[in-house]
Amino acid sequence: MTLTEHDTQRVEVDQDFDKFAQSQEAATSSTTSLHSSLVNYEWKHGRRYHSYQAGSYSFPNDEREQERLDLVHHAFWCTLNDRLFLAPINPDDGLRILDIGTGTGLWAIHLGEDHPGAKEIIGNDLSPIQPRWVPPNVQFIVDDVELDWVHAGVSVEPYDYIHCRYMAGGIRDWPRLVKQMYDNVKPGGWVEFQESANTLYSQDGTLSKDNAMVRMMEGLILACDKIGRTLDPAPQMEKWVKDAGFINVEVQKFRLPIGSWPRDARLKEVGTLMAVNFIEGVEAFTASLFRDVLGWSQDEVSALNAEVRASAKKGNAHAIFDFLVITGQKPE
């Protein structure tokens, strides 16, 4: 049988379609495999942890932890007098912004809602736990910021502003990260770090060294030192930012009380949130670091957790963290 010209063309189209379908099936399979690997979470000590670059971050990513992270976001926002950032920028000037370690993505979403004129707000994290419904100028990617900064499918255009908050205990090489931020921000652009100095103190002597909250923080600092991911980068941040080449570096200090004891209304609100952070979050803080790194038994960890909750609820120890905001500009 002889094929007509029309039949030949149809065969060629069918063959092209088969090739296209096969390529799409392969791409879908690859995407599905990638997605499966990202959400194939690790479970231990009754909590869920990230799978991508497993072990790089010592705290859970389950829904209980996501609720805690959202609470901490509100506490920090309130601490800064209802501000998301202190750098002298206007996102509505079409700025391109990166949020490092975005977590639940609430900071990026909040910024996108407040500043629809921002060109692009990208949040990255090891865990794909961010919501799908976000402002049109917000997007999220799964990425390890300690690797070389190459974002598949995302423009390599430098950023106007890079924001990094609450990453203590999650970074192995802070100077390298700060240098990568310098290399990927535009001349004249800004970076901002928001971190608590993680040594608790009191101004009135009510916080004793044997307080459970103090003992927990000391244990967390020791465990993070053992794995090479400091829990207290804030005191050195100014030096790292200056060493990377940033200018106009400024450090602003705020107080993060633990408990509702402050008389000031705003500090009372922040303190109440931070107390809940300790009461609800202590299990997330200690589960992996105390059990797997310090070698404590479950009974020992549970006993400490109970003491921390009791101390935070009682509120007679007027514990405070210093909260530091460090901003710097890349020279023009």
Secondary structure, 3 states (H helix, E strand, C coil): CCCCHHHHHHHHHHHHHHHHHHHHHHHHHHHHHHHHHHHCCEEECCEEECCCCCCCCCCCCCHHHHHHHHHHHHHHHHHCCCCCCCCCCCHHHCCEEEEECCCCCHHHHHHHHHCCCCCEEEEEECCCCCCCCCCCCEEEEECCCCCCCCCCCCCCCCEEEEEEECCCCCCCCHHHHHHHHHHCEEEEEEEEEEEEEEEEECCCCCCCCCCHHHHHHHHHHHHHHHCCCCCCCHHHHHHHHHHHCCEEEEEEEEEEECCCCCCCHHHHHHHHHHHHHHHHHHHHHHHHHHHHHCCCCHHHHHHHHHHHHHHHHHCCCCCEEEEEEEEEECCC
